Amino acid sequence: MELSDANLQTLTEYLKKTLDPDPAIRRPAEKFLESVEGSQNYPLLLLTLLEKSQENVIKVCASVTFKNYIKRNWRIVEDEPNKICESDRIAIKANIVPLMLSSPEQIQKQLSDAISIIGREDFPQKWPDLLTEMVNRFQSGDFHVINGVLRTAHSLFKRYRHEFKSNELWTEIKLVLDAFALPLTNLFKATIELCSTHANDASALKVLFSSLILIAKLFYSLNFQDLPEFFEDNMETWMTNFHSLLTLDNKLLQTDDEEEAGLLELLKSQICDNAALYAQKYDEEFQPYLPRFVTAIWNLLVTTGQEVKYDLLVSNAIQFLASVCERPHYKHLFEDQNTLTSICEKVIVPNMEFRAADEEAFEDNSEEYIRRDLEGSDIDTRRRAACDLVRGLCKFFEGPVTGIFSGYVNSMLQEYAKNPSVNWKHKDAAIYLVTSLASKAQTQKHGITQANELVNLTEFFVNHIQPDLKSASVNEFPVLKADGIKYIMIFRNQVPKEQLLVSIPLLINHLQAESIVVHTYAAHALERLFTMRGTNNTTLITAAEMAPFVEVLLTNLFKALTLPGSSENEYIMKGKCFMRVFSLLQESIIPYIPSVITQLTQKLLAVSKNPSKPHFNHYMFESICLSIRITCKANPDAVGSFEEALFMVFTEILQNDVQEFIPYVFQVMSLLLEMHKNEIPSSYMALFPHLLQPVLWERTGNIPPLVRLLQAYLERGANTIASAAADKIPGLLGVFQKLIASKANDHQGFYLLNSIIEHMPPESVDQYRKQIFILLFQRLQNSKTTKFIKSFLVFINLYCIKYGALALQEIFDSIQPKMFGMVLEKIIIPEIQKVSGQVEKKICAVGITKILTECPPMMDTEYTKLWTPLLQALIGLFELPEDDTIPDEEHFIDIEDTPGYQTAFSQLAFAGKKEHDPVGQMVNNPRIHLAQSLHKLSTACPGRVPSMLSTSLNAEALQYLQGYLQAASVTLL
């Protein structure tokens, strides 16, 4: 694409169409952009639009499109074509920083993200001047520019907070510190001075405080891995200024908004984080500053209001106290009973209260509420922080803290009892307090794993939780209902089984609750209970115990999916499919499956129009697979009725190219096709040519399920393919050729090739066989990896089993004279020990046995010298430990890394494939098989085998071989 006005105009029109709400206009425009993004100059056209377009909406759209383009394409993946040409890469890096700094803030943010994506790949080696270019801009004095630099630096360096320690990382951080730490410190001091100068200028203060927030975030990132010498030497500057900013209160920076945190709150929150980092990791160096920070943060907590805008600040301030109180050498700060009482009274209890804002979230933004409360993404909530502080204090002061809080819990419950409809929030706080006190250690999988001995959880459950769940109305006091259900979920291992059994019908009943939070929690709690394990690793709750509730449970679950706001509720779907209702009840669920499948396919059709909830979609396909498995296990002929129900929806998904669903559809189709015992149905054959289209194989997420589907075609219908679709065999081999060229996907290529060799009639692939081997040798020559060698060894031995050892020798030597000997000497003998997996080892053992005993050239040509080393290698495969060493340069080759957003492959657990053994019953014990084959060979040429063994097989191997011969009751002649 040339950098011309015409192309800029075209691009503008298509970008406009991508904003159209009508999918008929939007989708083709998105497809067009996808089709041209590989062209040279495409990213430069976007940057030109972003700079020169007169329409703001086009500027923003171009900046977002550019960022997503960089996200998808900048990383260079080994073995795959470079998606952005080198000249474009150079031009982007040369222009993007100045362009970002001169753009309005909305666009600056997008370009800043793009720089950090490029930086992650290219900085520092391939972009050495990035830092210098950024630091030089600090001198400009223009805070719009300075904030652009700080924002970019923040998005570039924040990964230091979660990277694993490595020499490479240290080198990069050192380089950054050398160039950045001093200018950043000078900028920090200068900005603070400017804040004093402009103390009465609100607009100037807003810009300056935005800078201070970014500087404080950069401080956190640069100090996270270790305490840099520079910051240790300049701790006085940083900590004194941080402390004075914590205590600062400027009326001009206060906001009227009760929801949104202002600049002052955001800055103080980050400073609390920075102080907590130093208190936790560098406590010795931080010791002189700690008392004044504790005092300042304590005062902050006692004087800050309950408004939502202070939530982040309060939770970070409490987290600071929590991190300090559990360190042994700060213990003395909290020992006094009055201090503990004061913390409980003034910090913990007020921040556990259920506020109007929480109630609003519970009712109107339930998805966010559930995510925070159930999945632990409530890191920044006051309640979570208060709960962490309780746990921290209990580490050294469990007795006194439990004593203080027991009083609070009792008085809260008494308040509730006086007037439940008015005082229900007191009970909510009491339940939360008990939960915080009792939970010492918790995991998502098992709930609470360690509890406070001083709290009687069962008694509290019977007296205070069950009555709420037993009340006549499921819609009364929804918050308390949700609390009660969550209590069951959290303490499921502490509450006795008989109480859990009493809870099951109560939970099923609450699936009908109008509140989204309540019916979601009920589904999730049921699913958690059904996954619990009892003795002998069986499920704690048995099928017999559940039988009376199945019908009402399924009815209520489907009803819940029709309730407003829950049409794509992943907890219910997860509940429904995994809730062991299916797994637990197996056959007894069959009568309900036809109606379940009907409802699931309707749901699938509706959701496929606009898939937006990945977890929901995944569980939906899991439940379809589980329905198929359970039904077809009892009645194999039922597979046809599933195909009838599902194929119409699947066809629509494939025709509309619903990328998120296609890998799932292929997995379900594989499962269905594998259920067929005889020939392949014609409906599958009609689809076969479409599966070979190159566009499907471009998407990484499609490869594993597509390979498996093609394997199912070959297993069930190789003869049909050979007779009715022989013209498609080159296409099938084309897929193999594409996969084999990639280090990430070569094993998938071998899966396909092995199925072709195993199942296709020999005459249908005769003409292609030599070419297949030539392709494999080219790949071996160009890039030989351990994974490739292992797959190659399994393939040649499978070929040997299928076509005979002589055919293997002949095809090798037809490619190049003496090639067979080279493969034996250079690959099979030295590398066979690397093969892993029982079936793979068996294939190799049977194949090598055939080469040793059914290949005449091994006995009477120059290949004879390799006979004993090959036998020695085979005995090694049987008896020596597997060689799992991998060369250093290969360690990260096999990682499936798809940059940017692409539908990754999500394996469906219930679509799993049984391991297939191509050798099967033909050979049960490969060692005995070797002994019998050697006996047969020695009968054909008496005296040869013993003499070859006695001259060059080592003593240990000979001893093993004697054992095999004895076990097989044969001797060598």
Secondary structure by P-SEA (a helix, b strand, c coil): ccccaaaaaaaaaaaaaaacccaaaaaaaaaaaaaaccccaaaaaaaaaacccccaaaaaaaaaaaaaaaaacccccccccccccaaaaaaaaacaaaaaaaccaaaaaaaaaaaaaaaaccccccccaaaaaaaaacccccaaaaaaaaaaaaaaccccccccccaaaaaaaaaaaaccaaaaaaaaaaaaaaaaaacccaaaaaaaaaaaaaaaaaaaaaacccccaaaaaaaaaaaaaaaaaaacccccccccccccccaaaaaaaaaaaaaaaaacccccccccccaaaaaaaaaaaacccccccaaaaaaaaaaaaaaaaaccccccccccaaaaaaaaaccccccccccaaaaaaaccaaaaaaaacccccccccaaaaaaaaaaaaacccaaaaaaaaaaaaaaaaaaaaacccccaaaaaaaaaaaaaaacccccccccccccccccaaaaaaaccccccccccccccaaaaaaaaaaaaaaacccccaaaaaaaaaaaaaacccccaaaaaaaaaaaaaaaaccccccccccccccccccaaaaaaaaaaaaacccccccaaaaaaacccccccccccccccaaaaaaaaaaaaaaaaacccccaaaaaaaaaaaaaaaaaaaaacccaaaaaaaacaaaaaaaaaacccccaaaaaaaaaaaaaaccccccaaaaaaccccccccccccccccaaaaaaaaaaaaccaaaaacccccaaaaaaaaaaaaaaccccaaaaaaaaaaaaaccccccccccaaaaaaaaaaaaaccccaaaaaaaaaaaaaaaaaccaaaaaaaaaaaccaaaaaaaaccccccccccccaaaaaaaaaaaaaaacccccccccccccaaaaaaaaaaaaacccccccccccccccccccccccccccccccccccccccccccccccaaaaaaaaaaaaaaaccaaaaaaaaccccaaaaaaaaaaaaaaccccc
